[in-house]
Amino acid sequence: AGVMGSAFSVPLADNGHSVRLVGTFLDDDVMEEIQQSGRHPRLRAPLPQSVQPYTYDRLDEALVDADLVVLGVNSLGIDWAAYMLADRLLETTPLLFLTKGLEGDGENLHILPHALRNQLPERLQAQVQLAAVGGPSIAGELAMRHPTGVVITGTDTALLNRLAELLRTPYYHVWPSTDLVGVEICVSMKNIYALAVGLAAGLQEKADEAKNQPPSQEKDVMHNLAAAIFAQGLYETSYLVEFMGGQQRSVLTLPGAGDLYVTCQGGRNSRMGRLLGQGARYTEAKRDLMPQETIEGAELALAIGETVEKMVYYQKLNGNALPLLRTMIDIVCNDAEVAIPWEQFFK
């Protein structure tokens, strides 16, 4: 029952489906608000009447005769979700991921659908049908039924086509893609590169302060720098997608360029990036200024940082191809000072 999971229920409900919206153990107040008012407290639009809230202790009830399970927890909730579904998910019920992220085990990187699958009982691991949604999708806009385009990805074409038909509406446009790995790399890496793009605004404010100048007007902010960081982020995403066995088409379309663009328009990654650009160290900024918020770009750096550096050390990954990623890992994991590695870009 996070904002994206709740917003995702809107096109499903508009297509005539009954949706059972289940909260986590942290969402009891949200579920109560939805029950009383029909609104998610962080979404502007009311939820359709066919969306019914369930607290997590009613998960068994919510799963009865379910045709599809949609997972919308944040990346920190994957282990909890696997635990909750382990003895409840049927082999015949598809599992659709809204959650974005990667995991590192010290030797390799793993997309979250595979990471969760590996935590399920053996009876499920070989049979569970996995799919994921990727692309530029701001929850508030989707809940307001603004035009939105996404891909739905997995390895079973028949399943993807069936799920796409469940979801398509005049405002929610869905394209199937069999590039599960490429899409998941794109929609995960966008968070850390959006965090990097956010540095530009903070660096401008820091420069203005050093010159005793008033804050820059919109026309004076570092759009040139932000654009260069954006391009380098896509360049590095392309390398990682190829390395992991994905398709370049995903980088160039909605999961890559599209999702990175929309993520850079604001939100928690951008706000944290601005603070870091101003000169704050990550630990201090998170503790003092954004203590209750999940910064997905930072969480990704923490989740994969050690693994990335080990893979570079053992020459599995080409470190020269990932200067921005490694810089952001250093900033988040080691509280390093912000320094844009210009001379290493686009190599």
C-alpha positions in Angstrom: 0.0 0.0 0.0 2.8 2.4 -0.8 2.1 5.3 -3.2 3.1 3.3 -6.3 1.3 0.1 -5.3 -1.8 2.2 -4.6 -1.5 4.2 -7.8 -1.0 1.0 -9.8 -4.4 -0.3 -8.5 -6.1 2.5 -10.5 -5.7 1.1 -14.0 -6.5 -2.4 -12.7 -9.7 -1.2 -11.1 -10.6 0.9 -14.2 -10.4 -2.3 -16.2 -13.1 -3.9 -14.0 -10.8 -5.9 -11.7 -11.2 -6.2 -7.9 -8.0 -5.1 -6.1 -7.1 -6.1 -2.6 -4.5 -3.5 -1.4 -2.4 -5.0 1.3 -0.3 -2.8 3.6 3.0 -3.8 5.3 3.4 -3.8 9.1 4.3 -0.1 8.8 1.1 0.8 7.0 -1.7 0.4 9.5 -2.4 4.1 9.6 -2.5 4.3 5.8 -4.9 1.4 5.6 -7.2 3.0 8.2 -7.2 6.3 6.2 -8.0 4.4 3.0 -10.8 2.5 4.8 -12.3 5.7 6.1 -11.9 8.2 3.3 -11.1 6.1 0.2 -7.8 8.1 -0.2 -4.2 7.2 0.2 -2.8 10.0 2.4 0.1 10.7 0.0 -1.9 10.6 -3.2 -4.1 13.4 -4.5 -6.7 11.3 -6.1 -9.3 9.0 -4.5 -8.9 5.3 -5.1 -11.6 3.5 -7.0 -14.3 1.8 -5.0 -13.2 -1.7 -6.1 -9.9 -1.2 -4.3 -10.3 -2.7 -0.9 -7.6 -2.2 1.9 -6.3 -5.1 3.9 -3.8 -4.9 6.8 -0.9 -7.3 6.5 -2.4 -9.7 9.1 -5.2 -10.4 6.6 -2.8 -11.4 3.8 -4.2 -15.0 3.7 -7.6 -13.6 3.1 -6.4 -11.2 0.4 -4.7 -14.0 -1.5 -7.7 -16.2 -1.8 -8.5 -16.8 -5.6 -6.0 -14.1 -6.6 -5.2 -14.1 -10.3 -2.1 -11.9 -9.9 0.1 -10.7 -7.0 1.7 -7.3 -7.4 4.7 -6.5 -5.2 5.2 -2.8 -4.4 7.3 -2.7 -1.3 10.5 -0.6 -1.5 13.8 -2.4 -2.0 14.4 -2.7 1.7 11.2 -4.8 2.0 12.2 -7.6 -0.3 13.3 -10.0 2.4 10.1 -9.4 4.4 8.0 -9.9 1.3 9.7 -13.2 0.5 9.0 -14.3 4.0 5.4 -13.4 3.9 4.8 -15.0 0.5 6.9 -18.2 1.0 4.1 -20.3 2.4 1.2 -18.5 0.7 2.0 -17.9 -3.0 0.7 -20.6 -5.3 2.8 -21.9 -8.2 0.0 -20.8 -10.6 -0.2 -17.2 -9.4 2.0 -14.7 -11.3 4.1 -12.3 -9.3 4.5 -8.8 -10.8 7.2 -6.5 -9.4 6.9 -2.8 -9.0 9.9 -2.8 -6.7 13.2 -1.5 -8.2 16.7 -2.4 -7.1 19.7 -4.7 -7.2 21.4 -6.9 -4.7 25.1 -7.7 -4.4 26.5 -10.8 -2.7 30.1 -9.8 -2.8 30.8 -11.6 -6.1 27.9 -10.8 -8.4 25.0 -8.4 -8.9 21.4 -9.8 -9.0 18.1 -8.2 -10.1 15.5 -8.2 -7.4 13.0 -10.6 -9.1 15.8 -13.2 -9.1 16.9 -12.3 -5.5 13.4 -12.8 -4.2 12.8 -16.0 -6.2 16.0 -17.5 -4.6 14.4 -16.9 -1.1 11.3 -18.8 -1.9 10.8 -22.5 -1.2 12.1 -24.9 -3.8 8.5 -25.8 -4.8 8.1 -22.2 -6.0 11.6 -21.4 -7.3 11.3 -23.4 -10.5 7.7 -22.7 -11.2 6.9 -19.1 -10.0 6.0 -16.8 -12.9 7.9 -13.6 -12.6 7.2 -10.3 -14.4 8.0 -6.6 -13.7 6.9 -3.2 -14.7 9.4 -0.6 -15.7 9.3 2.9 -17.1 8.6 6.5 -16.2 5.7 6.4 -13.8 5.2 9.0 -11.1 2.6 7.6 -8.7 0.6 10.8 -8.3 0.2 11.2 -12.0 -0.9 7.6 -12.5 -3.4 8.0 -9.7 -4.8 11.1 -11.5 -5.0 9.0 -14.7 -2.5 11.1 -16.6 -1.0 9.5 -19.7 1.7 7.0 -18.8 3.8 4.6 -20.8 5.6 1.6 -19.3 6.9 -1.8 -20.3 6.0 -5.1 -18.7 8.9 -7.5 -18.8 9.6 -11.2 -18.1 10.6 -14.3 -20.0 7.1 -15.7 -20.8 5.6 -13.9 -23.8 2.2 -15.3 -23.3 2.1 -14.2 -19.7 3.3 -10.7 -20.6 0.6 -10.3 -23.2 -2.0 -11.5 -20.8 -0.8 -9.1 -18.1 -0.6 -6.2 -20.6 -4.3 -6.7 -21.4 -5.2 -6.6 -17.7 -3.5 -3.3 -17.4 -4.0 -1.3 -20.6 -6.4 1.7 -20.4 -6.8 4.8 -22.6 -4.3 6.5 -20.3 -2.0 3.6 -19.3 0.0 2.4 -22.2 1.9 -0.9 -21.9 4.5 -2.6 -24.2 5.7 -6.2 -23.5 9.4 -6.8 -23.3 11.3 -10.1 -22.8 14.4 -8.2 -21.6 13.8 -8.8 -17.9 17.5 -8.2 -17.0 18.0 -5.1 -19.1 14.8 -3.5 -17.9 15.6 -4.2 -14.2 19.1 -2.8 -14.5 17.8 0.4 -16.1 15.0 1.0 -13.6 17.3 0.3 -10.7 20.3 2.4 -11.8 18.1 5.4 -12.6 17.9 6.0 -8.8 21.6 6.4 -8.2 22.1 8.5 -11.3 19.2 10.7 -10.4 20.9 11.2 -7.1 24.0 12.2 -9.1 22.0 14.7 -11.3 20.7 16.2 -8.1 24.2 17.3 -7.2 24.2 20.0 -9.7 21.6 22.2 -7.9 23.5 21.9 -4.7 26.9 22.7 -6.3 25.4 25.8 -7.8 24.1 27.0 -4.4 27.5 26.2 -2.8 29.3 28.2 -5.5 26.9 31.2 -5.0 27.5 31.1 -1.3 31.2 31.1 -1.8 30.9 34.2 -3.9 28.5 35.9 -1.5 26.0 36.0 -4.2 22.2 35.6 -3.8 20.8 32.2 -4.8 20.8 31.6 -8.6 17.6 32.1 -10.6 16.2 29.2 -12.5 18.0 30.3 -15.7 21.3 30.3 -13.9 21.3 26.8 -12.4 23.8 24.2 -13.6 21.7 22.6 -16.4 24.8 21.9 -18.4 26.4 20.0 -15.5 23.1 18.1 -14.8 22.8 17.1 -18.5 26.4 15.8 -18.6 25.8 13.7 -15.5 22.5 12.5 -17.0 24.3 11.4 -20.2 27.1 9.7 -18.3 24.5 7.9 -16.2 22.9 6.5 -19.3 26.3 5.6 -20.7 27.2 3.6 -17.7 23.7 2.0 -17.6 24.4 0.9 -21.2 27.6 -0.8 -20.1 26.0 -2.6 -17.1 23.0 -3.8 -19.2 25.4 -5.3 -21.8 27.6 -6.8 -19.0 24.5 -8.4 -17.4 23.2 -9.8 -20.7 20.4 -7.3 -21.4 19.4 -5.4 -24.5 20.4 -1.9 -25.5 16.9 -1.2 -26.6 15.9 -1.0 -22.9 18.5 1.7 -22.2 17.2 3.9 -25.1 13.5 3.6 -24.4 11.2 3.9 -21.5 13.1 1.8 -18.8 16.4 3.7 -19.4 16.2 7.2 -20.8 12.5 7.6 -19.9 12.7 6.5 -16.3 15.9 8.4 -15.6 14.4 11.6 -17.0 11.3 11.5 -14.9 13.2 10.5 -11.7 15.4 13.6 -12.2 12.5 15.9 -12.1 12.2 15.9 -8.3 11.7 13.6 -5.3 13.9 12.2 -2.6 16.9 11.3 -4.8 17.0 14.9 -6.1 16.6 16.4 -2.7 19.4 14.3 -1.2 21.6 15.0 -4.2 21.1 18.7 -3.7 22.1 18.4 0.0 25.3 16.5 -1.0 26.1 19.1 -3.6 25.8 21.8 -1.0 28.5 20.1 1.0 26.7 17.8 3.4 28.1 14.4 3.9 25.6 11.6 3.3 25.5 10.2 6.8 24.9 13.6 8.3 22.3 14.6 5.6 20.3 11.4 6.1 20.4 11.5 9.9 19.6 15.2 10.3 17.6 16.3 7.3 15.8 13.2 5.8 15.7 10.7 8.6 12.4 9.1 7.9 12.7 8.9 4.1 14.0 6.1 1.9 16.5 7.4 -0.6 16.4 4.7 -3.2 19.6 5.9 -5.0 21.5 5.8 -1.7 20.1 2.5 -0.7 21.2 1.1 -4.0 24.7 2.3 -3.4 24.8 0.7 0.0 23.3 -2.5 -1.4 25.8 -3.0 -4.3 28.8 -0.7 -3.4 31.0 -3.4 -1.9 30.2 -5.9 -4.6 30.9 -3.4 -7.4 34.3 -2.5 -5.9 35.2 -6.2 -5.5 34.1 -7.0 -9.1 36.3 -4.1 -10.3 39.2 -5.3 -8.2 38.9 -8.9 -9.6 38.5 -7.4 -13.1 34.9 -8.8 -13.6 33.8 -5.2 -14.1 35.7 -2.5 -16.0 36.1 0.2 -13.4 37.0 2.8 -16.1 33.5 2.3 -17.6 31.8 3.3 -14.3 33.4 6.4 -12.9 30.1 8.1 -11.9 28.7 5.0 -10.2 31.9 4.5 -8.2 32.0 8.2 -7.3 28.4 7.9 -5.9 29.2 4.8 -4.1 32.2 6.6 -2.4 30.0 9.6 -1.6 27.3 7.4 0.0 29.2 4.6 1.5 32.3 6.5 2.7 30.9 10.0 3.2 33.3 11.2 0.5 33.2 14.9 -0.6 31.5 15.5 -3.9 33.9 15.7 -6.9 32.7 15.3 -10.5 35.2 12.9 -12.3 35.1 14.8 -15.6 38.3 13.4 -17.0 36.9 9.9 -16.7 33.6 10.4 -18.4 32.6 8.8 -21.7 35.5 6.4 -22.0 
